[in-house]
């Protein structure tokens, strides 16, 4: 199974990690789960790769949002690296740099919050982190990725997280309902297109993201 397929099963099928291992015929559910929990999705970062990714990101911002937006981000990155800024934001959630799972966990949670308007909801990232680690552990393609490829994946999530986090915070501070609606719509469309996951149909819980129930539909997001 590919990572995307595993994620779809985990997220849309409301299937806990243990149940997925059991259904796939794992002989020892506890051993398999322990192995998944211990799976290492880290990488050895390269400063040159980070610099290239940052340049490419700022170039995209230049053409999508304008020179002023590009220059503002460039000034912020000159003071502190994107990874340092990101680490300060997500450290309370137990997430760290140089790890693909942690980068995707933070990005997934942020987009879910934006899509569902759950701005004040306290979300425990640890179950989602475990869920994604198990998915990566079962993805044989991910095992073959080099440090550079893992870094490109993780830092791509980090850069996009910083951009979307800043936009969401600005809209909240200004109480800009129209902007919040646009950000939520964009997050929903982005995950449907890129991940094949409907953020409006899942909710975070002790098993990570699972399918939304009727009770969830009747409960306010925040």
KEGU-226084 format. One record per residue (C-alpha): residue number from 1; residue in one letter; chain; z negated, x negated, y. Coordinates in nm, 3 decimals. Layout:
+-----+---------+--------+---------+---------+---------+
: num : residuo : cadena :       Z :       X :       Y :
+-----+---------+--------+---------+---------+---------+
: NUM :       A :      A :       Z :       X :       Y :
...
+-----+---------+--------+---------+---------+---------+
END
This chain:
+-----+---------+--------+---------+---------+---------+
: num : residuo : cadena :       Z :       X :       Y :
+-----+---------+--------+---------+---------+---------+
:   1 :       X :      A :   0.000 :   0.000 :   0.000 :
:   2 :       X :      A :   0.069 :  -0.118 :   0.355 :
:   3 :       X :      A :  -0.202 :  -0.126 :   0.620 :
:   4 :       X :      A :  -0.047 :   0.173 :   0.798 :
:   5 :       X :      A :  -0.043 :   0.376 :   0.475 :
:   6 :       X :      A :  -0.405 :   0.289 :   0.398 :
:   7 :       X :      A :  -0.512 :   0.382 :   0.751 :
:   8 :       X :      A :  -0.335 :   0.716 :   0.724 :
:   9 :       X :      A :  -0.517 :   0.786 :   0.398 :
:  10 :       X :      A :  -0.850 :   0.682 :   0.544 :
:  11 :       X :      A :  -0.814 :   0.858 :   0.876 :
:  12 :       X :      A :  -0.616 :   1.173 :   0.804 :
:  13 :       X :      A :  -0.727 :   1.234 :   0.448 :
:  14 :       X :      A :  -1.097 :   1.233 :   0.540 :
:  15 :       X :      A :  -1.147 :   0.991 :   0.252 :
:  16 :       X :      A :  -1.439 :   0.745 :   0.269 :
:  17 :       X :      A :  -1.372 :   0.385 :   0.172 :
:  18 :       X :      A :  -1.563 :   0.419 :  -0.154 :
:  19 :       X :      A :  -1.360 :   0.723 :  -0.255 :
:  20 :       X :      A :  -1.035 :   0.538 :  -0.184 :
:  21 :       X :      A :  -1.143 :   0.250 :  -0.408 :
:  22 :       X :      A :  -1.247 :   0.492 :  -0.680 :
:  23 :       X :      A :  -0.921 :   0.686 :  -0.668 :
:  24 :       X :      A :  -0.715 :   0.367 :  -0.682 :
:  25 :       X :      A :  -0.879 :   0.283 :  -1.014 :
:  26 :       X :      A :  -1.124 :   0.015 :  -0.903 :
:  27 :       X :      A :  -1.349 :  -0.069 :  -1.196 :
:  28 :       X :      A :  -1.659 :  -0.138 :  -0.989 :
:  29 :       X :      A :  -1.697 :   0.069 :  -0.674 :
:  30 :       X :      A :  -1.997 :  -0.130 :  -0.550 :
:  31 :       X :      A :  -1.828 :  -0.465 :  -0.610 :
:  32 :       X :      A :  -1.503 :  -0.351 :  -0.447 :
:  33 :       X :      A :  -1.684 :  -0.212 :  -0.146 :
:  34 :       X :      A :  -1.888 :  -0.530 :  -0.110 :
:  35 :       X :      A :  -1.570 :  -0.738 :  -0.120 :
:  36 :       X :      A :  -1.410 :  -0.520 :   0.144 :
:  37 :       X :      A :  -1.715 :  -0.540 :   0.368 :
:  38 :       X :      A :  -1.712 :  -0.920 :   0.338 :
:  39 :       X :      A :  -1.337 :  -0.948 :   0.406 :
:  40 :       X :      A :  -1.266 :  -1.204 :   0.677 :
:  41 :       X :      A :  -1.007 :  -1.095 :   0.934 :
:  42 :       X :      A :  -1.079 :  -1.382 :   1.172 :
:  43 :       X :      A :  -0.843 :  -1.659 :   1.280 :
:  44 :       X :      A :  -0.846 :  -1.998 :   1.449 :
:  45 :       X :      A :  -0.727 :  -1.936 :   1.807 :
:  46 :       X :      A :  -0.471 :  -2.152 :   1.981 :
:  47 :       X :      A :  -0.492 :  -2.189 :   2.362 :
:  48 :       X :      A :  -0.114 :  -2.223 :   2.382 :
:  49 :       X :      A :  -0.063 :  -1.895 :   2.198 :
:  50 :       X :      A :  -0.311 :  -1.722 :   2.429 :
:  51 :       X :      A :  -0.131 :  -1.859 :   2.735 :
:  52 :       X :      A :   0.206 :  -1.740 :   2.607 :
:  53 :       X :      A :   0.077 :  -1.393 :   2.523 :
:  54 :       X :      A :  -0.083 :  -1.365 :   2.868 :
:  55 :       X :      A :   0.242 :  -1.468 :   3.040 :
:  56 :       X :      A :   0.442 :  -1.217 :   2.840 :
:  57 :       X :      A :   0.187 :  -0.943 :   2.909 :
:  58 :       X :      A :   0.188 :  -1.007 :   3.285 :
:  59 :       X :      A :   0.568 :  -1.005 :   3.287 :
:  60 :       X :      A :   0.568 :  -0.662 :   3.121 :
:  61 :       X :      A :   0.316 :  -0.538 :   3.378 :
:  62 :       X :      A :   0.540 :  -0.672 :   3.656 :
:  63 :       X :      A :   0.828 :  -0.456 :   3.541 :
:  64 :       X :      A :   0.630 :  -0.150 :   3.434 :
:  65 :       X :      A :   0.364 :  -0.124 :   3.707 :
:  66 :       X :      A :   0.481 :  -0.351 :   3.987 :
:  67 :       X :      A :   0.403 :  -0.686 :   4.145 :
:  68 :       X :      A :   0.068 :  -0.579 :   4.291 :
:  69 :       X :      A :  -0.066 :  -0.472 :   3.949 :
:  70 :       X :      A :   0.061 :  -0.796 :   3.794 :
:  71 :       X :      A :  -0.098 :  -1.010 :   4.063 :
:  72 :       X :      A :  -0.430 :  -0.825 :   4.040 :
:  73 :       X :      A :  -0.450 :  -0.885 :   3.666 :
:  74 :       X :      A :  -0.337 :  -1.246 :   3.704 :
:  75 :       X :      A :  -0.616 :  -1.308 :   3.956 :
:  76 :       X :      A :  -0.875 :  -1.158 :   3.721 :
:  77 :       X :      A :  -0.746 :  -1.367 :   3.429 :
:  78 :       X :      A :  -0.760 :  -1.681 :   3.645 :
:  79 :       X :      A :  -1.135 :  -1.630 :   3.689 :
:  80 :       X :      A :  -1.205 :  -1.548 :   3.325 :
:  81 :       X :      A :  -0.981 :  -1.531 :   3.023 :
:  82 :       X :      A :  -0.888 :  -1.188 :   2.884 :
:  83 :       X :      A :  -1.090 :  -1.263 :   2.570 :
:  84 :       X :      A :  -1.400 :  -1.344 :   2.776 :
:  85 :       X :      A :  -1.369 :  -1.021 :   2.976 :
:  86 :       X :      A :  -1.313 :  -0.822 :   2.657 :
:  87 :       X :      A :  -1.607 :  -0.986 :   2.480 :
:  88 :       X :      A :  -1.846 :  -0.887 :   2.758 :
:  89 :       X :      A :  -1.730 :  -0.525 :   2.734 :
:  90 :       X :      A :  -1.756 :  -0.489 :   2.356 :
:  91 :       X :      A :  -2.042 :  -0.723 :   2.267 :
:  92 :       X :      A :  -2.298 :  -0.437 :   2.274 :
:  93 :       X :      A :  -2.091 :  -0.275 :   1.996 :
:  94 :       X :      A :  -2.126 :  -0.581 :   1.773 :
:  95 :       X :      A :  -1.763 :  -0.686 :   1.815 :
:  96 :       X :      A :  -1.647 :  -1.041 :   1.869 :
:  97 :       X :      A :  -1.337 :  -1.237 :   1.961 :
:  98 :       X :      A :  -1.095 :  -1.409 :   1.722 :
:  99 :       X :      A :  -1.105 :  -1.119 :   1.475 :
: 100 :       X :      A :  -0.823 :  -0.871 :   1.417 :
: 101 :       X :      A :  -1.053 :  -0.598 :   1.283 :
: 102 :       X :      A :  -1.283 :  -0.613 :   1.585 :
: 103 :       X :      A :  -0.991 :  -0.609 :   1.830 :
: 104 :       X :      A :  -0.839 :  -0.303 :   1.663 :
: 105 :       X :      A :  -1.177 :  -0.129 :   1.637 :
: 106 :       X :      A :  -1.234 :  -0.148 :   2.012 :
: 107 :       X :      A :  -0.876 :  -0.042 :   2.086 :
: 108 :       X :      A :  -0.892 :   0.253 :   1.847 :
: 109 :       X :      A :  -1.222 :   0.381 :   1.990 :
: 110 :       X :      A :  -1.100 :   0.352 :   2.349 :
: 111 :       X :      A :  -0.783 :   0.545 :   2.276 :
: 112 :       X :      A :  -0.975 :   0.814 :   2.086 :
: 113 :       X :      A :  -1.210 :   0.855 :   2.384 :
: 114 :       X :      A :  -0.917 :   0.886 :   2.624 :
: 115 :       X :      A :  -0.725 :   1.129 :   2.402 :
: 116 :       X :      A :  -1.024 :   1.355 :   2.342 :
: 117 :       X :      A :  -1.184 :   1.333 :   2.685 :
: 118 :       X :      A :  -1.505 :   1.212 :   2.520 :
: 119 :       X :      A :  -1.604 :   0.994 :   2.814 :
: 120 :       X :      A :  -1.981 :   1.015 :   2.773 :
: 121 :       X :      A :  -1.998 :   1.029 :   2.395 :
: 122 :       X :      A :  -2.191 :   0.743 :   2.234 :
: 123 :       X :      A :  -1.980 :   0.611 :   1.945 :
: 124 :       X :      A :  -2.114 :   0.376 :   1.680 :
: 125 :       X :      A :  -1.832 :   0.128 :   1.623 :
: 126 :       X :      A :  -1.980 :  -0.019 :   1.305 :
: 127 :       X :      A :  -1.853 :   0.248 :   1.061 :
: 128 :       X :      A :  -1.505 :   0.221 :   1.215 :
: 129 :       X :      A :  -1.523 :  -0.156 :   1.191 :
: 130 :       X :      A :  -1.613 :  -0.130 :   0.820 :
: 131 :       X :      A :  -1.337 :   0.124 :   0.764 :
: 132 :       X :      A :  -1.071 :  -0.094 :   0.922 :
: 133 :       X :      A :  -1.199 :  -0.407 :   0.746 :
: 134 :       X :      A :  -1.158 :  -0.226 :   0.414 :
: 135 :       X :      A :  -0.804 :  -0.123 :   0.510 :
: 136 :       X :      A :  -0.708 :  -0.480 :   0.600 :
: 137 :       X :      A :  -0.872 :  -0.607 :   0.280 :
: 138 :       X :      A :  -0.638 :  -0.384 :   0.078 :
: 139 :       X :      A :  -0.325 :  -0.479 :   0.271 :
: 140 :       X :      A :  -0.160 :  -0.764 :   0.082 :
: 141 :       X :      A :   0.080 :  -0.828 :   0.370 :
: 142 :       X :      A :  -0.209 :  -0.900 :   0.607 :
: 143 :       X :      A :  -0.343 :  -1.163 :   0.365 :
: 144 :       X :      A :  -0.023 :  -1.364 :   0.414 :
: 145 :       X :      A :  -0.039 :  -1.373 :   0.794 :
: 146 :       X :      A :  -0.090 :  -1.709 :   0.960 :
: 147 :       X :      A :  -0.359 :  -1.777 :   1.220 :
: 148 :       X :      A :  -0.092 :  -1.747 :   1.490 :
: 149 :       X :      A :   0.025 :  -1.408 :   1.364 :
: 150 :       X :      A :  -0.332 :  -1.278 :   1.346 :
: 151 :       X :      A :  -0.397 :  -1.406 :   1.696 :
: 152 :       X :      A :  -0.085 :  -1.239 :   1.831 :
: 153 :       X :      A :  -0.193 :  -0.910 :   1.675 :
: 154 :       X :      A :  -0.554 :  -0.926 :   1.795 :
: 155 :       X :      A :  -0.487 :  -1.049 :   2.147 :
: 156 :       X :      A :  -0.217 :  -0.786 :   2.188 :
: 157 :       X :      A :  -0.484 :  -0.522 :   2.123 :
: 158 :       X :      A :  -0.725 :  -0.702 :   2.359 :
: 159 :       X :      A :  -0.478 :  -0.717 :   2.649 :
: 160 :       X :      A :  -0.381 :  -0.352 :   2.610 :
: 161 :       X :      A :  -0.749 :  -0.257 :   2.580 :
: 162 :       X :      A :  -0.828 :  -0.426 :   2.912 :
: 163 :       X :      A :  -0.541 :  -0.253 :   3.088 :
: 164 :       X :      A :  -0.625 :   0.092 :   2.949 :
: 165 :       X :      A :  -1.000 :   0.044 :   2.997 :
: 166 :       X :      A :  -0.948 :  -0.043 :   3.365 :
: 167 :       X :      A :  -0.720 :   0.256 :   3.419 :
: 168 :       X :      A :  -0.963 :   0.494 :   3.249 :
: 169 :       X :      A :  -1.262 :   0.366 :   3.446 :
: 170 :       X :      A :  -1.072 :   0.392 :   3.774 :
: 171 :       X :      A :  -0.975 :   0.752 :   3.700 :
: 172 :       X :      A :  -1.334 :   0.839 :   3.608 :
: 173 :       X :      A :  -1.476 :   0.679 :   3.922 :
: 174 :       X :      A :  -1.228 :   0.869 :   4.137 :
: 175 :       X :      A :  -1.273 :   1.190 :   3.934 :
: 176 :       X :      A :  -0.895 :   1.201 :   3.909 :
: 177 :       X :      A :  -0.839 :   1.480 :   3.656 :
: 178 :       X :      A :  -0.461 :   1.443 :   3.665 :
: 179 :       X :      A :  -0.484 :   1.072 :   3.587 :
: 180 :       X :      A :  -0.732 :   1.133 :   3.304 :
: 181 :       X :      A :  -0.497 :   1.392 :   3.157 :
: 182 :       X :      A :  -0.205 :   1.148 :   3.175 :
: 183 :       X :      A :  -0.409 :   0.873 :   3.012 :
: 184 :       X :      A :  -0.521 :   1.105 :   2.734 :
: 185 :       X :      A :  -0.169 :   1.229 :   2.671 :
: 186 :       X :      A :  -0.038 :   0.873 :   2.665 :
: 187 :       X :      A :  -0.306 :   0.762 :   2.417 :
: 188 :       X :      A :  -0.225 :   1.053 :   2.187 :
: 189 :       X :      A :   0.149 :   0.985 :   2.202 :
: 190 :       X :      A :   0.099 :   0.610 :   2.157 :
: 191 :       X :      A :  -0.099 :   0.647 :   1.834 :
: 192 :       X :      A :   0.130 :   0.916 :   1.696 :
: 193 :       X :      A :   0.428 :   0.688 :   1.755 :
: 194 :       X :      A :   0.285 :   0.347 :   1.668 :
: 195 :       X :      A :   0.016 :   0.430 :   1.409 :
: 196 :       X :      A :   0.137 :   0.768 :   1.283 :
: 197 :       X :      A :  -0.215 :   0.899 :   1.350 :
: 198 :       X :      A :  -0.309 :   1.210 :   1.548 :
: 199 :       X :      A :  -0.615 :   1.115 :   1.754 :
: 200 :       X :      A :  -0.684 :   1.482 :   1.821 :
: 201 :       X :      A :  -0.725 :   1.551 :   1.448 :
: 202 :       X :      A :  -0.991 :   1.291 :   1.369 :
: 203 :       X :      A :  -1.352 :   1.233 :   1.474 :
: 204 :       X :      A :  -1.583 :   0.930 :   1.439 :
: 205 :       X :      A :  -1.876 :   0.950 :   1.200 :
: 206 :       X :      A :  -2.078 :   0.756 :   0.941 :
: 207 :       X :      A :  -1.765 :   0.692 :   0.734 :
: 208 :       X :      A :  -1.552 :   0.591 :   1.031 :
: 209 :       X :      A :  -1.277 :   0.821 :   1.154 :
: 210 :       X :      A :  -1.235 :   1.131 :   0.937 :
: 211 :       X :      A :  -1.041 :   1.455 :   0.966 :
: 212 :       X :      A :  -1.173 :   1.700 :   1.223 :
: 213 :       X :      A :  -1.339 :   2.012 :   1.076 :
: 214 :       X :      A :  -1.364 :   2.363 :   1.219 :
: 215 :       X :      A :  -1.716 :   2.281 :   1.336 :
: 216 :       X :      A :  -1.581 :   1.976 :   1.520 :
: 217 :       X :      A :  -1.321 :   2.194 :   1.692 :
: 218 :       X :      A :  -1.599 :   2.420 :   1.819 :
: 219 :       X :      A :  -1.812 :   2.131 :   1.947 :
: 220 :       X :      A :  -1.743 :   1.983 :   2.293 :
: 221 :       X :      A :  -1.624 :   1.622 :   2.288 :
: 222 :       X :      A :  -1.889 :   1.500 :   2.529 :
+-----+---------+--------+---------+---------+---------+
END
